[in-house]
Amino acid sequence: MNPWQLAQQIKHELGQVTWPGGSGEVVFGSRSVLVYAGALAEDEHPPGFPFAFVTIGAGTPDPDDPDVIEQQFSVATAVEVAGDPLGEHAVIGGARADIGRSQGAGIAEVAERVRSTLQTLTAADGASAVVTGSGIGAPAVLGRGKQLAFDEYTVSALCTSAARYTAPQELQVAGDTWSWRGEWCVPRFDFVSFTLGYVAGASAVATVAELDGIVYTGTADETAAAPVAGRTYQVFAGYNGHGGATVDTYSDAVVGSFIVV
């Protein structure tokens, strides 16, 4: 992934973070994880706490490979807890009726969920990222009897300079069952569906538009269809770079994504 893609992937991953116990609800609300361009003013914040902002920092091209960039990201989180004049609950949390919900959680608890998510980003998510710095900010007064606490991580990740769309591989057929591996495609924020198709002859084509016919379109990694001799079967992953529901970009044809029957 390039920096534009990875920023959206980090947002996507944080939006799915859940609490490990109790009701197991998401840590952040649906509108509380944003890619942000600058610093927050005192009266500017998402409609609900806790919230997280992802910002894109500086990038350093690899001198030996201009297609690789060491990119910096910052992930800032904030919580607000009422009825806490000293700010202790904003940092470590207060009495919580349900540990599976965010209400009453402190910044240290929220930060642990964020750190755990960032540290488990892998190539299956599009990049290998490492948390390189962190710290819990001092609580600040937010109105009467309310405390606001911030936390910020700096994340360093290896990115590509150009956009990348990973391809499914290990396409195979057993009897009438076609299967492939695409577990590195599905977790991406921009993944939409797989497309299995064929072209006459023994040569693969470069794009879905060049296929002679479509066998399957969907999110599963297998389908039933009788193979026909004299065809090349290919599987592509379809993506939408802005997270939409319709495909606007497909993966490339790579070794392992096509076989000749």
C-alpha positions in Angstrom: 0.0 0.0 0.0 1.0 3.6 -0.5 0.6 6.2 2.3 -2.9 7.2 1.0 -4.0 3.6 1.2 -2.4 2.8 4.5 -3.9 5.8 6.2 -7.4 4.5 5.2 -6.4 1.0 6.3 -5.4 2.3 9.8 -8.7 4.1 10.0 -10.5 0.9 8.9 -8.7 -1.2 11.5 -9.4 1.2 14.4 -13.0 1.4 13.5 -13.3 -2.3 14.1 -11.5 -2.4 17.5 -13.7 -4.0 20.2 -13.5 -4.4 24.0 -12.4 -7.9 25.0 -15.0 -8.4 27.7 -18.6 -7.6 28.7 -20.7 -6.5 25.7 -17.7 -6.5 23.4 -18.8 -3.4 21.6 -16.6 -1.3 19.4 -14.2 1.1 21.2 -14.9 4.0 18.8 -18.2 5.0 17.3 -18.8 4.9 13.5 -18.0 8.6 13.1 -15.2 8.8 15.7 -12.2 7.6 13.7 -11.0 10.1 11.1 -8.0 10.9 8.9 -7.2 14.5 9.9 -5.0 17.2 8.4 -4.1 19.4 11.4 -4.4 20.2 15.1 -7.7 20.3 16.9 -9.2 23.6 18.2 -10.6 23.4 21.7 -14.2 23.4 20.4 -13.6 20.9 17.5 -14.0 17.2 18.1 -16.2 14.3 16.8 -19.7 14.0 18.2 -18.7 11.3 20.7 -15.9 10.1 23.0 -13.6 8.3 22.7 -12.3 9.4 19.3 -9.2 8.8 17.2 -7.4 10.9 14.6 -5.0 9.5 12.0 -2.6 12.0 10.5 0.0 11.4 7.8 3.5 12.7 8.6 6.8 12.8 6.7 8.0 10.1 4.4 11.5 9.1 3.5 12.2 7.3 0.2 14.5 4.3 0.4 17.8 5.3 -1.4 18.2 1.8 -2.8 14.5 1.4 -3.9 12.6 4.5 -4.9 9.4 2.6 -4.8 9.6 2.1 -1.0 8.9 4.8 1.5 9.3 4.8 5.2 6.2 6.7 6.1 5.3 8.3 9.5 1.8 8.3 10.8 0.4 9.7 14.1 -2.7 8.3 15.9 -4.1 10.6 18.5 -6.9 9.4 20.8 -9.0 11.2 23.4 -11.4 10.4 26.1 -13.7 12.5 28.3 -15.0 11.4 31.7 -17.5 13.5 33.7 -17.7 13.8 37.5 -14.0 13.5 37.9 -12.5 16.8 39.2 -8.9 15.4 39.5 -8.7 13.7 36.2 -7.9 10.2 37.5 -10.8 8.5 35.7 -9.8 10.2 32.4 -6.4 8.5 32.7 -7.1 5.1 34.2 -10.9 4.8 34.0 -13.6 4.9 36.5 -16.4 2.6 37.7 -17.8 0.9 34.6 -21.1 -0.8 34.5 -20.0 -2.8 31.5 -16.3 -3.4 30.7 -17.3 -4.2 27.1 -18.4 -0.6 26.5 -16.5 2.7 26.2 -18.5 4.7 28.7 -16.2 5.5 31.6 -13.0 4.0 30.1 -9.8 5.9 30.7 -7.2 6.9 28.0 -4.8 4.2 29.2 -7.5 1.6 28.5 -8.4 3.0 25.1 -4.7 3.4 24.2 -4.1 -0.3 25.0 -6.7 -1.3 22.4 -5.2 1.1 19.8 -1.7 -0.1 20.4 -2.7 -3.8 20.2 -4.4 -3.1 16.8 -1.4 -1.2 15.4 1.1 -3.8 16.5 -0.8 -6.6 14.8 -0.9 -4.9 11.4 0.8 -7.3 9.0 1.3 -7.8 5.3 -2.2 -9.2 5.2 -3.5 -5.7 6.0 -1.3 -4.1 3.4 1.8 -3.2 5.4 4.1 -4.0 8.3 3.8 -1.2 10.9 5.7 -0.8 14.1 4.7 1.5 17.0 7.8 3.6 17.5 6.7 6.0 20.3 3.8 6.6 22.6 2.7 8.5 25.7 -0.3 9.3 27.7 -1.1 13.0 27.8 -1.9 15.0 30.9 -5.6 15.4 31.6 -7.1 18.8 30.9 -10.3 20.5 32.2 -13.2 20.4 29.7 -16.0 22.4 31.3 -17.1 22.0 34.9 -16.5 18.6 36.4 -15.2 17.1 33.2 -11.7 15.9 32.3 -10.2 15.3 28.8 -7.2 13.2 28.3 -5.2 12.7 25.1 -2.7 10.0 23.9 -0.6 9.9 20.8 1.3 7.2 19.0 3.8 7.7 16.2 3.7 4.8 13.7 6.4 4.1 11.2 5.5 1.9 8.2 7.1 0.7 5.0 4.9 1.8 2.1 5.1 1.8 -1.7 5.1 5.0 -3.6 2.4 3.8 -6.0 -1.0 2.3 -5.1 -0.9 -1.4 -4.7 -3.8 -3.9 -5.1 -2.9 -7.4 -3.9 -3.9 -10.3 -6.0 -5.4 -13.7 -4.9 -3.2 -16.7 -5.6 -3.0 -20.5 -5.5 -5.9 -20.8 -7.9 -6.8 -24.5 -8.2 -9.6 -26.9 -9.2 -10.6 -30.2 -7.7 -13.4 -31.9 -9.5 -15.9 -29.1 -10.0 -14.7 -27.0 -7.1 -12.5 -23.9 -7.7 -10.6 -22.4 -4.8 -8.0 -19.8 -4.2 -6.3 -17.9 -1.4 -7.2 -14.3 -0.8 -6.8 -13.8 2.9 -4.5 -10.9 2.3 -7.1 -9.2 0.1 -10.2 -9.5 2.3 -9.0 -7.5 5.4 -8.2 -4.4 3.2 -10.5 -1.4 3.6 -11.0 -1.2 -0.1 -11.7 -4.9 -0.9 -15.1 -5.5 -2.7 -15.1 -8.9 -4.3 -13.3 -11.7 -6.2 -14.0 -12.4 -9.8 -13.2 -15.8 -11.4 -13.3 -16.0 -15.2 -11.8 -17.6 -18.2 -10.3 -16.9 -21.6 -10.0 -19.3 -24.6 -6.4 -20.6 -25.1 -3.4 -21.0 -23.0 -2.4 -17.4 -22.3 -3.5 -15.3 -19.4 -4.9 -11.8 -19.9 -4.0 -8.7 -18.0 -7.5 -7.4 -17.1 -11.0 -8.6 -16.2 -12.3 -6.7 -19.3 -10.3 -9.1 -21.5 -12.0 -12.3 -20.1 -14.3 -14.2 -22.4 -16.6 -15.1 -19.6 -17.2 -14.8 -15.8 -17.7 -17.9 -13.6 -18.1 -16.3 -10.2 -18.2 -12.8 -8.5 -18.4 -12.6 -4.7 -16.6 -12.5 -1.5 -16.1 -16.3 -1.0 -12.8 -18.0 -1.8 -14.3 -20.9 -3.7 -17.1 -21.7 -6.1 -18.5 -24.7 -8.0 -18.2 -24.8 -11.8 -17.1 -27.6 -14.2 -13.8 -26.8 -15.8 -13.6 -26.7 -19.6 -10.5 -27.9 -21.4 -8.7 -25.4 -23.6 -9.3 -22.4 -21.3 -7.2 -20.3 -19.0 -9.0 -19.6 -15.8 -8.1 -16.5 -13.8 -9.1 -15.0 -10.5 -8.9 -11.2 -9.7 -9.6 -9.2 -6.6 -11.7 -6.1 -7.0 -11.2 -3.0 -5.0 -12.7 0.5 -4.6 -10.0 3.0 -3.5 -12.5 5.2 -1.7 -14.2 2.4 0.2 -17.3 2.2 -2.0 -19.3 -0.9 -2.8 -18.6 -1.0 -6.5 -15.3 -2.2 -8.0 -13.2 0.5 -9.7 -9.8 -1.3 -9.7 -8.7 -4.9 -10.1 -5.6 -6.7 -9.0 -3.0 -7.6 -11.6 -2.7 -11.0 -13.2 0.2 -12.6 -11.3 1.7 -16.1 -11.1 -0.6 -18.2 -9.1 -3.8 -16.3 -10.0 -4.4 -18.3 -13.3 -4.2 -21.9 -14.5 -4.6 -23.5 -17.9 -7.1 -26.4 -18.0 
